[in-house]
């Protein structure tokens, strides 16, 4: 059974408040309003708005943390031996006990991004265990293994861009 991630109510209200405004239009007032809304829905989140209207949500969930926003930085504790596509605009990151997840987009073809990950992950000592892709499937799934870890990379084309999902989990 699939469930809606806990941060989605906070994201929805962030978009609405950013678009519609409130009586007190200060950044701090909007952040407080969004955090109160999230708390009312059982979500403990730290919400930050920048001057351009960008919303960043930091949430601690089940021993990990989730951050959503636009053009985020790679987390400081993200494994340095996992390749990141150059120019990838990170929209969310999550850290869980033993694992990590990044999701973003890049202005590139799925084939170019798949080629990059194939060569860069091998250069970092990862073993390619990618499954054979069924014919006609638009998404590309890559899988790499190293040191009791597995990295799954999904590439989903979207016009002249590709969505990139990187998931690192313990294995074995």
C-alpha positions in Angstrom: 0.0 0.0 0.0 1.4 3.4 -1.0 1.0 6.3 1.4 1.4 10.0 0.9 4.7 11.3 2.3 4.2 13.2 5.5 5.6 16.4 4.1 3.1 16.8 1.3 0.5 18.8 3.3 3.3 21.3 4.2 4.4 21.5 0.6 0.8 22.2 -0.5 0.3 25.0 2.0 3.7 26.4 1.2 2.7 26.8 -2.4 -0.7 28.3 -1.5 0.7 30.8 1.0 3.6 31.8 -1.2 1.2 32.4 -4.1 -1.7 34.1 -2.2 0.1 35.9 0.6 -1.2 36.6 4.1 -2.0 39.7 6.2 1.6 40.0 7.5 3.7 39.6 4.4 7.0 39.2 6.2 9.1 36.1 5.5 9.1 35.2 9.2 5.3 35.5 9.4 4.9 33.2 6.4 7.4 30.7 7.7 5.6 30.6 11.1 2.2 30.2 9.4 3.4 27.3 7.3 5.0 25.6 10.3 1.8 26.0 12.4 -0.2 24.5 9.5 2.2 21.5 9.3 2.0 21.0 13.1 -1.8 21.0 12.9 -1.5 18.1 10.5 1.0 16.1 12.6 4.1 17.2 10.8 7.1 18.7 12.6 8.9 20.8 10.0 11.2 23.8 9.8 10.1 25.8 6.8 12.3 28.5 5.2 11.3 31.0 2.5 13.9 33.1 0.6 13.3 36.4 -1.0 12.5 34.8 -4.4 9.6 32.8 -2.9 11.6 29.5 -2.8 10.3 27.2 -0.1 12.7 24.8 1.7 11.1 22.2 4.1 13.3 20.4 6.6 11.6 17.5 8.4 12.8 14.8 10.8 11.0 11.5 10.1 11.6 8.1 11.6 15.2 8.7 12.5 16.0 10.5 9.3 15.4 13.9 7.6 13.8 15.1 4.5 14.5 18.4 2.7 12.5 19.7 -0.2 13.1 22.9 -2.2 14.6 24.2 -5.5 18.2 23.8 -6.5 19.3 22.3 -3.1 22.9 21.5 -2.3 24.1 17.9 -2.0 23.9 17.1 1.8 27.3 17.3 3.5 27.1 13.7 4.7 26.1 12.3 1.3 28.6 9.5 0.2 31.4 11.0 -1.8 31.8 7.8 -3.9 28.3 8.2 -5.4 28.3 10.2 -8.7 26.1 13.3 -9.0 25.2 14.3 -12.6 26.8 17.7 -13.4 24.1 20.4 -13.5 21.6 18.3 -11.6 19.1 20.7 -9.9 18.3 18.9 -6.6 14.7 19.2 -5.5 14.6 16.8 -2.5 17.0 14.9 -0.3 16.5 12.5 2.4 18.7 10.7 4.9 17.6 7.6 6.7 19.5 5.3 9.0 21.9 3.7 6.6 20.5 5.3 3.4 20.1 8.4 1.3 17.9 9.7 -1.5 18.3 12.6 -3.9 15.9 13.6 -6.6 16.3 16.3 -9.1 16.4 17.2 -12.8 19.0 17.9 -15.5 18.8 19.4 -19.0 20.1 16.3 -20.7 18.9 13.1 -22.4 18.3 9.9 -20.4 21.0 8.2 -22.6 23.6 10.8 -21.8 22.8 10.6 -18.0 22.8 6.8 -18.0 26.2 6.8 -19.8 27.6 9.3 -17.2 26.5 7.1 -14.3 27.7 3.9 -15.9 31.3 5.3 -16.3 31.5 7.4 -13.1 30.1 4.8 -10.8 32.6 2.2 -12.2 35.4 4.8 -11.7 34.4 5.0 -8.0 34.6 1.2 -7.6 30.9 0.3 -8.0 29.8 -2.9 -9.7 27.1 -2.5 -12.3 24.2 -4.8 -11.6 21.6 -3.0 -13.8 18.8 -5.1 -15.0 18.1 -5.5 -18.7 15.4 -2.9 -19.6 12.2 -4.1 -21.2 11.7 -2.8 -24.7 9.6 0.3 -24.9 9.9 1.3 -21.3 10.6 5.1 -21.1 12.3 4.9 -17.7 15.8 3.7 -17.2 16.8 1.9 -14.0 20.4 1.4 -13.0 21.7 -0.5 -10.1 25.2 -0.5 -8.6 26.7 -2.4 -5.6 29.7 -1.7 -3.4 30.8 -2.4 0.2 27.4 -3.7 1.5 25.6 -0.9 -0.2 23.3 -0.7 -3.2 22.7 2.4 -5.3 19.6 2.5 -7.5 19.3 5.3 -10.1 16.1 5.9 -12.0 16.1 8.2 -15.0 12.7 9.5 -16.2 12.7 11.5 -19.4 10.6 14.6 -19.6 11.0 16.5 -22.9 14.5 18.0 -23.0 15.1 17.2 -19.3 15.5 14.0 -17.3 14.3 13.5 -13.7 17.0 11.7 -11.7 16.3 9.6 -8.5 19.3 8.3 -6.6 18.7 5.9 -3.7 21.4 4.4 -1.6 20.5 1.5 0.8 22.4 -1.0 2.8 22.6 -4.5 1.2 23.4 -8.0 2.4 
